[in-house]
Amino acid sequence: MEKRILVTGSQGQLGKSLQDAVRDQNTNKPLSQFFFTDIDELDITKKEDIRFYVEQQQINIIINAAAYTAVDKAENEIEAAFSINEHAVRNLACVAQENDIYLIHISTDYVFDGEADNPYTTFSSTNPVTQYGKSKRAGEQAILELAGKSVIVRTSWLYSEYGHNFVKTMMRLGKMEKAVRVVADQYGSPTYALDLATVLLMLSDKITMLSLPKVYHYSNEGVTTWYDFAKTIMNYGKIDCKVIPITTKDYPTPAKRPHYSALSLSEIQNDLNISVIPWEESLERMIIKNRAESLAGQVVVK
């Protein structure tokens, strides 16, 4: 059966990484057709629009990469966060259930309170403490209540060549400043969006063979701090900028950041039979790729 896969949020960093992953693997997916949409093509806050689109295009799998991700702004923009992260997700879940469609949804480590000292498993109790985390957990609950043929994939510290993320910010600041101050007492696992995208495509291939609904965790392998992450970015990027460690108290933010949010990856490793790439290796690959693309895009004027 041909897989007709709708990807929402196609202009976000994960959506663009999914497009890259599809191009990279296109020769191996002759029975898959992808429909990449963002709000201009499909407004997922409107259930009737989703229903019409999936029926017209005969969609049988949805990958929801759309999300409100402004963690600090969500503390004040509560309605906006819940509109995308809960209401729109509920719409997708309803339409998926009505049309017998598989639904793959991306969630976050922020559904936990960040007070653990060991990696969170998919059975760990959720306890979001930020409005962003609460909105993402509400979206998870909507899916688990409404869409039986669903997979939720929680991830953490997502970065890529696209959009706004920690890696790009550090590289930009590192080229402008002699030193940057970075929090050294928050622990987690970076995730290269292209690696996550590749895993999501694997899930779309194998979803009919899984026992559903299902919750997975995926990040790159290894646990680090933002400080060590930043130092590694500067090293791999060959940027001469000193990274100074500070504490969470030294850098107050509107939304509380988790002290520890590493995720246990054993279930997705076992079910998909994959080896997870260490975060340092993926970071180096992303920086090399970004550098090559930047050089290729330069115009030499004689």
GUVEXGU-979254 format. One record per residue (C-alpha): x, y, z; residue in three letters; residue number from 1. Coordinates in Angstrom, 3 decimals. Each point is the difference from the previous one (the first is absolute). Layout:
// residues N
<node><u>X</u><v>Y</v><w>Z</w><res>ala</res><n>NUM</n></node>
...
This chain:
// residues 302
<node><u>0.000</u><v>0.000</v><w>0.000</w><res>met</res><n>1</n></node>
<node><u>1.280</u><v>3.466</v><w>-0.886</w><res>glu</res><n>2</n></node>
<node><u>0.667</u><v>2.118</v><w>3.059</w><res>lys</res><n>3</n></node>
<node><u>-1.400</u><v>3.514</v><w>-0.406</w><res>arg</res><n>4</n></node>
<node><u>1.604</u><v>1.984</v><w>2.801</w><res>ile</res><n>5</n></node>
<node><u>-1.084</u><v>3.459</v><w>1.136</w><res>leu</res><n>6</n></node>
<node><u>2.708</u><v>1.998</v><w>1.810</w><res>val</res><n>7</n></node>
<node><u>-1.212</u><v>3.082</v><w>1.879</w><res>thr</res><n>8</n></node>
<node><u>2.302</u><v>2.808</v><w>1.119</w><res>gly</res><n>9</n></node>
<node><u>2.139</u><v>-0.412</v><w>-3.106</w><res>ser</res><n>10</n></node>
<node><u>1.718</u><v>3.398</v><w>0.388</w><res>gln</res><n>11</n></node>
<node><u>1.278</u><v>-0.655</v><w>3.522</w><res>gly</res><n>12</n></node>
<node><u>3.437</u><v>-1.459</v><w>0.628</w><res>gln</res><n>13</n></node>
<node><u>-1.332</u><v>-3.549</v><w>0.361</w><res>leu</res><n>14</n></node>
<node><u>-2.289</u><v>0.397</v><w>-3.011</w><res>gly</res><n>15</n></node>
<node><u>2.895</u><v>1.175</v><w>-2.160</w><res>lys</res><n>16</n></node>
<node><u>2.179</u><v>-2.806</v><w>1.343</w><res>ser</res><n>17</n></node>
<node><u>-2.735</u><v>-2.481</v><w>-0.939</w><res>leu</res><n>18</n></node>
<node><u>0.094</u><v>1.375</v><w>-3.533</w><res>gln</res><n>19</n></node>
<node><u>3.779</u><v>-0.513</v><w>-0.050</w><res>asp</res><n>20</n></node>
<node><u>-0.370</u><v>-3.542</v><w>1.333</w><res>ala</res><n>21</n></node>
<node><u>-2.600</u><v>-0.847</v><w>-2.651</w><res>val</res><n>22</n></node>
<node><u>2.286</u><v>1.311</v><w>-2.743</w><res>arg</res><n>23</n></node>
<node><u>2.926</u><v>-1.972</v><w>1.419</w><res>asp</res><n>24</n></node>
<node><u>-2.025</u><v>-3.231</v><w>0.101</w><res>gln</res><n>25</n></node>
<node><u>-2.311</u><v>0.580</v><w>-2.965</w><res>asn</res><n>26</n></node>
<node><u>1.415</u><v>-2.821</v><w>-2.135</w><res>thr</res><n>27</n></node>
<node><u>-0.819</u><v>-2.461</v><w>2.776</w><res>asn</res><n>28</n></node>
<node><u>-3.610</u><v>1.144</v><w>0.418</w><res>lys</res><n>29</n></node>
<node><u>-1.773</u><v>-0.585</v><w>-3.314</w><res>pro</res><n>30</n></node>
<node><u>-3.272</u><v>-0.783</v><w>1.766</w><res>leu</res><n>31</n></node>
<node><u>-0.120</u><v>3.193</v><w>2.081</w><res>ser</res><n>32</n></node>
<node><u>-1.383</u><v>3.360</v><w>-1.080</w><res>gln</res><n>33</n></node>
<node><u>0.472</u><v>2.989</v><w>2.306</w><res>phe</res><n>34</n></node>
<node><u>-2.182</u><v>3.088</v><w>0.359</w><res>phe</res><n>35</n></node>
<node><u>1.886</u><v>2.765</v><w>1.817</w><res>phe</res><n>36</n></node>
<node><u>-2.238</u><v>2.737</v><w>1.366</w><res>thr</res><n>37</n></node>
<node><u>0.232</u><v>2.993</v><w>2.287</w><res>asp</res><n>38</n></node>
<node><u>-2.660</u><v>2.425</v><w>1.178</w><res>ile</res><n>39</n></node>
<node><u>-0.327</u><v>1.654</v><w>-3.427</w><res>asp</res><n>40</n></node>
<node><u>-0.998</u><v>-3.334</v><w>-1.569</w><res>glu</res><n>41</n></node>
<node><u>-1.766</u><v>-1.579</v><w>2.974</w><res>leu</res><n>42</n></node>
<node><u>-1.106</u><v>1.638</v><w>3.241</w><res>asp</res><n>43</n></node>
<node><u>-0.136</u><v>-2.867</v><w>2.494</w><res>ile</res><n>44</n></node>
<node><u>-1.931</u><v>2.105</v><w>2.526</w><res>thr</res><n>45</n></node>
<node><u>-2.975</u><v>-0.530</v><w>-2.346</w><res>lys</res><n>46</n></node>
<node><u>-1.290</u><v>-3.568</v><w>0.131</w><res>lys</res><n>47</n></node>
<node><u>-2.079</u><v>0.262</v><w>-3.159</w><res>glu</res><n>48</n></node>
<node><u>3.064</u><v>1.126</v><w>-1.965</w><res>asp</res><n>49</n></node>
<node><u>1.938</u><v>-3.052</v><w>1.187</w><res>ile</res><n>50</n></node>
<node><u>-2.916</u><v>-2.320</v><w>-0.792</w><res>arg</res><n>51</n></node>
<node><u>-0.362</u><v>1.418</v><w>-3.515</w><res>phe</res><n>52</n></node>
<node><u>3.741</u><v>-0.191</v><w>-0.698</w><res>tyr</res><n>53</n></node>
<node><u>0.506</u><v>-3.594</v><w>1.126</w><res>val</res><n>54</n></node>
<node><u>-3.065</u><v>-1.176</v><w>-1.898</w><res>glu</res><n>55</n></node>
<node><u>0.972</u><v>1.842</v><w>-3.198</w><res>gln</res><n>56</n></node>
<node><u>3.601</u><v>-1.256</v><w>0.098</w><res>gln</res><n>57</n></node>
<node><u>-0.892</u><v>-3.452</v><w>1.347</w><res>gln</res><n>58</n></node>
<node><u>2.480</u><v>0.379</v><w>2.877</w><res>ile</res><n>59</n></node>
<node><u>0.655</u><v>-3.129</v><w>2.050</w><res>asn</res><n>60</n></node>
<node><u>2.806</u><v>1.232</v><w>2.294</w><res>ile</res><n>61</n></node>
<node><u>0.430</u><v>3.388</v><w>1.702</w><res>ile</res><n>62</n></node>
<node><u>3.299</u><v>1.210</v><w>1.468</w><res>ile</res><n>63</n></node>
<node><u>-0.734</u><v>3.040</v><w>2.134</w><res>asn</res><n>64</n></node>
<node><u>3.140</u><v>2.155</v><w>0.140</w><res>ala</res><n>65</n></node>
<node><u>-1.959</u><v>3.188</v><w>0.716</w><res>ala</res><n>66</n></node>
<node><u>0.399</u><v>1.504</v><w>3.461</w><res>ala</res><n>67</n></node>
<node><u>0.114</u><v>3.172</v><w>2.036</w><res>tyr</res><n>68</n></node>
<node><u>3.550</u><v>-0.155</v><w>1.388</w><res>thr</res><n>69</n></node>
<node><u>0.660</u><v>3.455</v><w>1.504</w><res>ala</res><n>70</n></node>
<node><u>0.532</u><v>-1.311</v><w>3.538</w><res>val</res><n>71</n></node>
<node><u>0.326</u><v>3.361</v><w>1.751</w><res>asp</res><n>72</n></node>
<node><u>-2.683</u><v>1.812</v><w>-2.020</w><res>lys</res><n>73</n></node>
<node><u>-2.445</u><v>-2.802</v><w>0.803</w><res>ala</res><n>74</n></node>
<node><u>-0.077</u><v>1.164</v><w>3.624</w><res>glu</res><n>75</n></node>
<node><u>-1.972</u><v>3.034</v><w>-1.225</w><res>asn</res><n>76</n></node>
<node><u>-1.336</u><v>-1.296</v><w>-3.326</w><res>glu</res><n>77</n></node>
<node><u>-1.831</u><v>-2.900</v><w>1.614</w><res>ile</res><n>78</n></node>
<node><u>-2.923</u><v>0.006</v><w>-2.431</w><res>glu</res><n>79</n></node>
<node><u>2.315</u><v>-0.043</v><w>-3.031</w><res>ala</res><n>80</n></node>
<node><u>2.054</u><v>-2.873</v><w>1.425</w><res>ala</res><n>81</n></node>
<node><u>-3.071</u><v>-2.129</v><w>0.744</w><res>phe</res><n>82</n></node>
<node><u>-1.568</u><v>0.858</v><w>-3.373</w><res>ser</res><n>83</n></node>
<node><u>2.838</u><v>-1.703</v><w>-1.893</w><res>ile</res><n>84</n></node>
<node><u>1.252</u><v>-2.528</v><w>2.541</w><res>asn</res><n>85</n></node>
<node><u>-3.347</u><v>-1.267</v><w>1.275</w><res>glu</res><n>86</n></node>
<node><u>-3.013</u><v>1.208</v><w>-2.030</w><res>his</res><n>87</n></node>
<node><u>1.581</u><v>-0.619</v><w>-3.420</w><res>ala</res><n>88</n></node>
<node><u>1.368</u><v>-3.354</v><w>1.154</w><res>val</res><n>89</n></node>
<node><u>-3.463</u><v>-0.996</v><w>1.197</w><res>arg</res><n>90</n></node>
<node><u>-1.312</u><v>0.870</v><w>-3.482</w><res>asn</res><n>91</n></node>
<node><u>2.629</u><v>-2.217</v><w>-1.635</w><res>leu</res><n>92</n></node>
<node><u>-0.786</u><v>-2.829</v><w>2.408</w><res>ala</res><n>93</n></node>
<node><u>-3.742</u><v>0.233</v><w>-0.694</w><res>cys</res><n>94</n></node>
<node><u>0.445</u><v>-0.010</v><w>-3.770</w><res>val</res><n>95</n></node>
<node><u>2.551</u><v>-2.801</v><w>0.201</w><res>ala</res><n>96</n></node>
<node><u>-2.406</u><v>-2.140</v><w>2.017</w><res>gln</res><n>97</n></node>
<node><u>-2.956</u><v>0.769</v><w>-2.297</w><res>glu</res><n>98</n></node>
<node><u>1.967</u><v>-0.914</v><w>-3.125</w><res>asn</res><n>99</n></node>
<node><u>2.001</u><v>-2.923</v><w>1.419</w><res>asp</res><n>100</n></node>
<node><u>3.262</u><v>1.929</v><w>-0.518</w><res>ile</res><n>101</n></node>
<node><u>3.274</u><v>-0.610</v><w>1.823</w><res>tyr</res><n>102</n></node>
<node><u>1.217</u><v>3.021</v><w>1.964</w><res>leu</res><n>103</n></node>
<node><u>3.619</u><v>0.704</v><w>1.020</w><res>ile</res><n>104</n></node>
<node><u>0.358</u><v>2.973</v><w>2.349</w><res>his</res><n>105</n></node>
<node><u>3.114</u><v>1.732</v><w>1.369</w><res>ile</res><n>106</n></node>
<node><u>0.081</u><v>0.933</v><w>3.672</w><res>ser</res><n>107</n></node>
<node><u>2.611</u><v>1.182</v><w>2.479</w><res>thr</res><n>108</n></node>
<node><u>2.038</u><v>-0.640</v><w>3.141</w><res>asp</res><n>109</n></node>
<node><u>-1.860</u><v>2.974</v><w>1.518</w><res>tyr</res><n>110</n></node>
<node><u>-2.927</u><v>-2.288</v><w>0.883</w><res>val</res><n>111</n></node>
<node><u>2.216</u><v>-1.000</v><w>2.955</w><res>phe</res><n>112</n></node>
<node><u>0.919</u><v>2.246</v><w>2.943</w><res>asp</res><n>113</n></node>
<node><u>3.750</u><v>-0.402</v><w>-0.530</w><res>gly</res><n>114</n></node>
<node><u>0.706</u><v>-1.057</v><w>3.572</w><res>glu</res><n>115</n></node>
<node><u>1.190</u><v>-3.544</v><w>-0.816</w><res>ala</res><n>116</n></node>
<node><u>3.562</u><v>-1.287</v><w>0.280</w><res>asp</res><n>117</n></node>
<node><u>-0.363</u><v>-2.857</v><w>-2.498</w><res>asn</res><n>118</n></node>
<node><u>-1.351</u><v>-0.009</v><w>-3.572</w><res>pro</res><n>119</n></node>
<node><u>-3.786</u><v>0.214</v><w>-0.211</w><res>tyr</res><n>120</n></node>
<node><u>-1.673</u><v>-3.095</v><w>-1.406</w><res>thr</res><n>121</n></node>
<node><u>-3.275</u><v>-0.034</v><w>-1.910</w><res>thr</res><n>122</n></node>
<node><u>-1.608</u><v>-1.264</v><w>3.231</w><res>phe</res><n>123</n></node>
<node><u>1.303</u><v>2.874</v><w>2.157</w><res>ser</res><n>124</n></node>
<node><u>-2.686</u><v>2.242</v><w>1.452</w><res>ser</res><n>125</n></node>
<node><u>-0.502</u><v>3.246</v><w>-1.873</w><res>thr</res><n>126</n></node>
<node><u>-0.116</u><v>3.230</v><w>1.975</w><res>asn</res><n>127</n></node>
<node><u>0.449</u><v>3.058</v><w>-2.233</w><res>pro</res><n>128</n></node>
<node><u>0.840</u><v>3.220</v><w>1.851</w><res>val</res><n>129</n></node>
<node><u>-0.053</u><v>2.472</v><w>-2.917</w><res>thr</res><n>130</n></node>
<node><u>-2.895</u><v>1.107</v><w>-2.204</w><res>gln</res><n>131</n></node>
<node><u>1.867</u><v>-1.391</v><w>-3.005</w><res>tyr</res><n>132</n></node>
<node><u>0.379</u><v>-3.370</v><w>1.715</w><res>gly</res><n>133</n></node>
<node><u>-3.623</u><v>0.004</v><w>1.126</w><res>lys</res><n>134</n></node>
<node><u>-1.217</u><v>0.774</v><w>-3.533</w><res>ser</res><n>135</n></node>
<node><u>2.119</u><v>-2.822</v><w>-1.456</w><res>lys</res><n>136</n></node>
<node><u>-1.213</u><v>-2.454</v><w>2.622</w><res>arg</res><n>137</n></node>
<node><u>-3.594</u><v>1.001</v><w>-0.741</w><res>ala</res><n>138</n></node>
<node><u>0.658</u><v>-0.836</v><w>-3.660</w><res>gly</res><n>139</n></node>
<node><u>1.373</u><v>-3.405</v><w>0.987</w><res>glu</res><n>140</n></node>
<node><u>-3.080</u><v>-0.716</v><w>2.089</w><res>gln</res><n>141</n></node>
<node><u>-2.307</u><v>0.944</v><w>-2.871</w><res>ala</res><n>142</n></node>
<node><u>1.767</u><v>-2.472</v><w>-2.287</w><res>ile</res><n>143</n></node>
<node><u>-0.020</u><v>-2.816</v><w>2.551</w><res>leu</res><n>144</n></node>
<node><u>-3.724</u><v>0.575</v><w>0.623</w><res>glu</res><n>145</n></node>
<node><u>-1.112</u><v>0.306</v><w>-3.619</w><res>leu</res><n>146</n></node>
<node><u>2.437</u><v>-1.610</v><w>-2.448</w><res>ala</res><n>147</n></node>
<node><u>0.599</u><v>-3.702</v><w>0.490</w><res>gly</res><n>148</n></node>
<node><u>2.395</u><v>-0.301</v><w>-2.948</w><res>lys</res><n>149</n></node>
<node><u>2.517</u><v>2.515</v><w>1.302</w><res>ser</res><n>150</n></node>
<node><u>3.632</u><v>0.414</v><w>1.011</w><res>val</res><n>151</n></node>
<node><u>1.314</u><v>2.824</v><w>2.188</w><res>ile</res><n>152</n></node>
<node><u>3.732</u><v>0.704</v><w>-0.222</w><res>val</res><n>153</n></node>
<node><u>1.460</u><v>2.178</v><w>2.761</w><res>arg</res><n>154</n></node>
<node><u>3.287</u><v>1.708</v><w>-0.790</w><res>thr</res><n>155</n></node>
<node><u>2.350</u><v>2.558</v><w>1.574</w><res>ser</res><n>156</n></node>
<node><u>2.423</u><v>2.848</v><w>-0.771</w><res>trp</res><n>157</n></node>
<node><u>-0.868</u><v>-0.013</v><w>-3.712</w><res>leu</res><n>158</n></node>
<node><u>2.312</u><v>1.806</v><w>-2.426</w><res>tyr</res><n>159</n></node>
<node><u>0.678</u><v>0.120</v><w>-3.737</w><res>ser</res><n>160</n></node>
<node><u>1.256</u><v>2.211</v><w>-2.813</w><res>glu</res><n>161</n></node>
<node><u>-3.424</u><v>1.664</v><w>-0.031</w><res>tyr</res><n>162</n></node>
<node><u>-1.900</u><v>2.493</v><w>2.112</w><res>gly</res><n>163</n></node>
<node><u>0.998</u><v>1.170</v><w>3.475</w><res>his</res><n>164</n></node>
<node><u>1.779</u><v>-2.449</v><w>2.277</w><res>asn</res><n>165</n></node>
<node><u>2.829</u><v>-0.200</v><w>2.532</w><res>phe</res><n>166</n></node>
<node><u>2.687</u><v>-1.131</v><w>-2.452</w><res>val</res><n>167</n></node>
<node><u>-0.657</u><v>2.822</v><w>-2.462</w><res>lys</res><n>168</n></node>
<node><u>-0.197</u><v>2.527</v><w>2.827</w><res>thr</res><n>169</n></node>
<node><u>3.337</u><v>-1.105</v><w>1.459</w><res>met</res><n>170</n></node>
<node><u>1.676</u><v>0.083</v><w>-3.416</w><res>met</res><n>171</n></node>
<node><u>-1.343</u><v>3.503</v><w>-0.658</w><res>arg</res><n>172</n></node>
<node><u>0.971</u><v>1.352</v><w>3.430</w><res>leu</res><n>173</n></node>
<node><u>3.353</u><v>-1.750</v><w>-0.126</w><res>gly</res><n>174</n></node>
<node><u>0.932</u><v>1.916</v><w>-3.144</w><res>lys</res><n>175</n></node>
<node><u>-1.110</u><v>3.308</v><w>1.532</w><res>met</res><n>176</n></node>
<node><u>1.240</u><v>-0.261</v><w>3.589</w><res>glu</res><n>177</n></node>
<node><u>3.249</u><v>-0.904</v><w>1.736</w><res>lys</res><n>178</n></node>
<node><u>-1.885</u><v>-1.938</v><w>2.683</w><res>ala</res><n>179</n></node>
<node><u>-3.494</u><v>-1.380</v><w>0.677</w><res>val</res><n>180</n></node>
<node><u>-1.549</u><v>-1.042</v><w>3.315</w><res>arg</res><n>181</n></node>
<node><u>-1.882</u><v>-3.305</v><w>-0.073</w><res>val</res><n>182</n></node>
<node><u>-1.877</u><v>-1.940</v><w>2.694</w><res>val</res><n>183</n></node>
<node><u>1.990</u><v>-2.967</v><w>1.300</w><res>ala</res><n>184</n></node>
<node><u>-2.455</u><v>-1.605</v><w>2.458</w><res>asp</res><n>185</n></node>
<node><u>-2.754</u><v>-1.140</v><w>-2.394</w><res>gln</res><n>186</n></node>
<node><u>0.391</u><v>-3.469</v><w>-1.513</w><res>tyr</res><n>187</n></node>
<node><u>-1.565</u><v>-1.529</v><w>-3.075</w><res>gly</res><n>188</n></node>
<node><u>0.568</u><v>-1.559</v><w>-3.420</w><res>ser</res><n>189</n></node>
<node><u>0.348</u><v>1.967</v><w>-3.247</w><res>pro</res><n>190</n></node>
<node><u>-1.925</u><v>-1.242</v><w>-3.042</w><res>thr</res><n>191</n></node>
<node><u>0.960</u><v>0.690</v><w>-3.601</w><res>tyr</res><n>192</n></node>
<node><u>-3.282</u><v>0.542</v><w>-1.854</w><res>ala</res><n>193</n></node>
<node><u>1.207</u><v>-1.950</v><w>-3.050</w><res>leu</res><n>194</n></node>
<node><u>0.621</u><v>-3.068</v><w>2.190</w><res>asp</res><n>195</n></node>
<node><u>-3.475</u><v>0.351</v><w>1.516</w><res>leu</res><n>196</n></node>
<node><u>-1.498</u><v>0.429</v><w>-3.467</w><res>ala</res><n>197</n></node>
<node><u>1.681</u><v>-3.193</v><w>-1.184</w><res>thr</res><n>198</n></node>
<node><u>-1.470</u><v>-1.882</v><w>2.963</w><res>val</res><n>199</n></node>
<node><u>-3.459</u><v>1.428</v><w>-0.712</w><res>leu</res><n>200</n></node>
<node><u>0.215</u><v>-1.342</v><w>-3.556</w><res>leu</res><n>201</n></node>
<node><u>0.959</u><v>-3.399</v><w>1.400</w><res>met</res><n>202</n></node>
<node><u>-3.038</u><v>0.186</v><w>2.268</w><res>leu</res><n>203</n></node>
<node><u>-2.233</u><v>0.816</v><w>-2.967</w><res>ser</res><n>204</n></node>
<node><u>1.330</u><v>-3.131</v><w>-1.720</w><res>asp</res><n>205</n></node>
<node><u>-0.550</u><v>-2.283</v><w>3.002</w><res>lys</res><n>206</n></node>
<node><u>-3.032</u><v>1.551</v><w>1.675</w><res>ile</res><n>207</n></node>
<node><u>-2.417</u><v>-2.652</v><w>-1.279</w><res>thr</res><n>208</n></node>
<node><u>2.034</u><v>-2.655</v><w>1.845</w><res>met</res><n>209</n></node>
<node><u>0.058</u><v>1.777</v><w>3.383</w><res>leu</res><n>210</n></node>
<node><u>-2.319</u><v>-0.508</v><w>2.950</w><res>ser</res><n>211</n></node>
<node><u>-1.808</u><v>3.341</v><w>0.242</w><res>leu</res><n>212</n></node>
<node><u>-0.434</u><v>2.553</v><w>1.491</w><res>pro</res><n>213</n></node>
<node><u>3.657</u><v>0.380</v><w>0.920</w><res>lys</res><n>214</n></node>
<node><u>2.272</u><v>2.559</v><w>1.675</w><res>val</res><n>215</n></node>
<node><u>3.701</u><v>0.110</v><w>-0.869</w><res>tyr</res><n>216</n></node>
<node><u>2.964</u><v>2.125</v><w>1.018</w><res>his</res><n>217</n></node>
<node><u>2.656</u><v>1.043</v><w>-2.487</w><res>tyr</res><n>218</n></node>
<node><u>3.091</u><v>2.187</v><w>0.261</w><res>ser</res><n>219</n></node>
<node><u>3.608</u><v>-0.477</v><w>-0.941</w><res>asn</res><n>220</n></node>
<node><u>2.043</u><v>-2.214</v><w>2.323</w><res>glu</res><n>221</n></node>
<node><u>1.648</u><v>1.522</v><w>3.066</w><res>gly</res><n>222</n></node>
<node><u>-0.687</u><v>2.576</v><w>2.701</w><res>val</res><n>223</n></node>
<node><u>1.675</u><v>3.404</v><w>0.232</w><res>thr</res><n>224</n></node>
<node><u>-0.523</u><v>3.536</v><w>1.328</w><res>thr</res><n>225</n></node>
<node><u>-0.725</u><v>3.131</v><w>-1.992</w><res>trp</res><n>226</n></node>
<node><u>3.487</u><v>1.199</v><w>0.957</w><res>tyr</res><n>227</n></node>
<node><u>1.767</u><v>-3.094</v><w>-1.349</w><res>asp</res><n>228</n></node>
<node><u>-2.289</u><v>0.033</v><w>-3.027</w><res>phe</res><n>229</n></node>
<node><u>1.034</u><v>3.594</v><w>-0.710</w><res>ala</res><n>230</n></node>
<node><u>3.709</u><v>-0.785</v><w>0.428</w><res>lys</res><n>231</n></node>
<node><u>-0.311</u><v>-2.863</v><w>-2.479</w><res>thr</res><n>232</n></node>
<node><u>-1.803</u><v>2.259</v><w>-2.487</w><res>ile</res><n>233</n></node>
<node><u>2.841</u><v>2.510</v><w>0.159</w><res>met</res><n>234</n></node>
<node><u>2.566</u><v>-2.787</v><w>-0.398</w><res>asn</res><n>235</n></node>
<node><u>-1.658</u><v>-1.668</v><w>-2.988</w><res>tyr</res><n>236</n></node>
<node><u>-0.814</u><v>3.366</v><w>-1.551</w><res>gly</res><n>237</n></node>
<node><u>3.618</u><v>1.150</v><w>0.404</w><res>lys</res><n>238</n></node>
<node><u>-1.260</u><v>3.128</v><w>1.756</w><res>ile</res><n>239</n></node>
<node><u>2.356</u><v>1.891</v><w>2.310</w><res>asp</res><n>240</n></node>
<node><u>-2.412</u><v>0.881</v><w>2.801</w><res>cys</res><n>241</n></node>
<node><u>0.319</u><v>-0.799</v><w>3.698</w><res>lys</res><n>242</n></node>
<node><u>-2.950</u><v>-1.742</v><w>1.651</w><res>val</res><n>243</n></node>
<node><u>-0.500</u><v>1.005</v><w>3.646</w><res>ile</res><n>244</n></node>
<node><u>-2.067</u><v>-2.308</v><w>2.264</w><res>pro</res><n>245</n></node>
<node><u>-2.810</u><v>1.554</v><w>2.041</w><res>ile</res><n>246</n></node>
<node><u>-2.843</u><v>-1.372</v><w>2.125</w><res>thr</res><n>247</n></node>
<node><u>-3.727</u><v>-0.002</v><w>-0.681</w><res>thr</res><n>248</n></node>
<node><u>-0.355</u><v>2.712</v><w>2.657</w><res>lys</res><n>249</n></node>
<node><u>2.366</u><v>2.191</v><w>-2.023</w><res>asp</res><n>250</n></node>
<node><u>-2.284</u><v>-0.208</v><w>-3.048</w><res>tyr</res><n>251</n></node>
<node><u>-3.660</u><v>0.372</v><w>1.058</w><res>pro</res><n>252</n></node>
<node><u>-2.653</u><v>-0.673</v><w>-2.659</w><res>thr</res><n>253</n></node>
<node><u>-3.807</u><v>0.410</v><w>-0.011</w><res>pro</res><n>254</n></node>
<node><u>-0.434</u><v>-3.780</v><w>-0.381</w><res>ala</res><n>255</n></node>
<node><u>1.777</u><v>-2.347</v><w>2.381</w><res>lys</res><n>256</n></node>
<node><u>2.577</u><v>-2.160</v><w>-1.754</w><res>arg</res><n>257</n></node>
<node><u>0.361</u><v>-3.679</v><w>1.008</w><res>pro</res><n>258</n></node>
<node><u>3.016</u><v>-0.883</v><w>2.113</w><res>his</res><n>259</n></node>
<node><u>0.153</u><v>-3.447</v><w>-1.630</w><res>tyr</res><n>260</n></node>
<node><u>-2.025</u><v>-1.157</v><w>-2.995</w><res>ser</res><n>261</n></node>
<node><u>1.911</u><v>-2.858</v><w>-1.636</w><res>ala</res><n>262</n></node>
<node><u>-2.250</u><v>-2.610</v><w>-1.603</w><res>leu</res><n>263</n></node>
<node><u>0.318</u><v>-3.786</v><w>0.052</w><res>ser</res><n>264</n></node>
<node><u>0.240</u><v>-1.247</v><w>-3.598</w><res>leu</res><n>265</n></node>
<node><u>-0.212</u><v>-3.762</v><w>0.548</w><res>ser</res><n>266</n></node>
<node><u>-3.547</u><v>-0.517</v><w>-1.317</w><res>glu</res><n>267</n></node>
<node><u>0.483</u><v>1.691</v><w>-3.362</w><res>ile</res><n>268</n></node>
<node><u>3.390</u><v>-1.671</v><w>-0.397</w><res>gln</res><n>269</n></node>
<node><u>-1.521</u><v>-3.418</v><w>0.589</w><res>asn</res><n>270</n></node>
<node><u>-3.179</u><v>0.451</v><w>-2.047</w><res>asp</res><n>271</n></node>
<node><u>1.697</u><v>1.587</v><w>-3.022</w><res>leu</res><n>272</n></node>
<node><u>3.267</u><v>-1.912</v><w>0.390</w><res>asn</res><n>273</n></node>
<node><u>2.099</u><v>3.162</v><w>-0.274</w><res>ile</res><n>274</n></node>
<node><u>3.289</u><v>1.234</v><w>1.413</w><res>ser</res><n>275</n></node>
<node><u>-0.248</u><v>3.563</v><w>1.291</w><res>val</res><n>276</n></node>
<node><u>2.764</u><v>2.352</v><w>-1.157</w><res>ile</res><n>277</n></node>
<node><u>2.012</u><v>1.770</v><w>2.761</w><res>pro</res><n>278</n></node>
<node><u>-0.875</u><v>3.681</v><w>0.278</w><res>trp</res><n>279</n></node>
<node><u>3.588</u><v>1.126</v><w>-0.634</w><res>glu</res><n>280</n></node>
<node><u>0.137</u><v>-1.899</v><w>-3.301</w><res>glu</res><n>281</n></node>
<node><u>-3.282</u><v>1.452</v><w>-1.235</w><res>ser</res><n>282</n></node>
<node><u>0.962</u><v>3.517</v><w>1.062</w><res>leu</res><n>283</n></node>
<node><u>3.269</u><v>-0.217</v><w>-1.946</w><res>glu</res><n>284</n></node>
<node><u>-1.883</u><v>-1.326</v><w>-3.045</w><res>arg</res><n>285</n></node>
<node><u>-2.493</u><v>2.877</v><w>0.164</w><res>met</res><n>286</n></node>
<node><u>2.725</u><v>2.653</v><w>0.303</w><res>ile</res><n>287</n></node>
<node><u>1.976</u><v>-1.468</v><w>-2.905</w><res>ile</res><n>288</n></node>
<node><u>-3.177</u><v>-0.159</v><w>-2.106</w><res>lys</res><n>289</n></node>
<node><u>-0.913</u><v>3.572</v><w>0.913</w><res>asn</res><n>290</n></node>
<node><u>3.490</u><v>1.238</v><w>-0.876</w><res>arg</res><n>291</n></node>
<node><u>-0.054</u><v>-1.797</v><w>-3.364</w><res>ala</res><n>292</n></node>
<node><u>-3.412</u><v>1.433</v><w>-0.869</w><res>glu</res><n>293</n></node>
<node><u>1.133</u><v>3.505</v><w>0.996</w><res>ser</res><n>294</n></node>
<node><u>3.069</u><v>-0.262</v><w>-2.232</w><res>leu</res><n>295</n></node>
<node><u>-2.074</u><v>-1.353</v><w>-2.881</w><res>ala</res><n>296</n></node>
<node><u>-2.364</u><v>2.954</v><w>0.315</w><res>gly</res><n>297</n></node>
<node><u>2.688</u><v>2.662</v><w>-0.154</w><res>gln</res><n>298</n></node>
<node><u>0.244</u><v>2.031</v><w>-3.195</w><res>val</res><n>299</n></node>
<node><u>3.513</u><v>0.935</v><w>-1.064</w><res>val</res><n>300</n></node>
<node><u>0.124</u><v>3.449</v><w>-1.604</w><res>val</res><n>301</n></node>
<node><u>3.057</u><v>0.633</v><w>-2.214</w><res>lys</res><n>302</n></node>
